[in-house]
Amino acid sequence: MKSHGLTYLNTPQNHVFQIFLTTIGKLVQTHLVRQIEYMKVENEILRSKLDHQVRCTYQEKLKLMRYGSRIGGSIKHLIGIVNYSTYRRWVIRFENGTLNRKKIGRPRTTPQQVRELVLRMAKENLDWGYGRIMGELKKLNIKLSRNTIRQIMRENNLNPSPKRYEDSWDA
């Protein structure tokens, strides 16, 4: 019975059908390859019109890695938004668990002693605002901006001067 099934698969009609499917598959594949080539050229043109480097967010990196992993090694020839070495570095960091969302901006450079002095001034002088604290620090030859003082106070849950009072006007 098994031999009967094998002879059924090897009939001349099946052979013609296999050739027909193979031909259609090659035509579709050729069409898809042409579409991909067109999209790559279009992407190159659009990227050349940008004034700056394209930066990927954490979510975009994850999406690129998810779809890139389905392609396998041929991603090396397809990837265009970043260098292949950058892509590989993302994959390695993701596998190691070190592909974290990093904070963008300058790192904190205010010394801890100055931060403590700002907090002490704010707690001991309830009617001093950011500007007054900045002026007093300037007298001590310590230069900080109002925004830095505001940030230090916010990180330590201290409100600006009028809101630090616990007393009301009546008191």
RAQUICOR-V5792 format. One record per run of one state. SS is the DSSP state (@ for helix, = for strand, . for the rest). FROM is the first residue (numbers start at 1). LEN is the number of residues. If there is no record, write none. Layout:
[[SS,FROM,LEN] [SS,FROM,LEN]]
//
This chain:
[[.,1,1] [@,2,8] [.,10,2] [@,12,38] [.,50,8] [@,58,21] [.,79,5] [@,84,13] [.,97,15] [@,112,13] [.,125,5] [@,130,10] [.,140,6] [@,146,10] [.,156,5] [@,161,4] [.,165,7]]
//
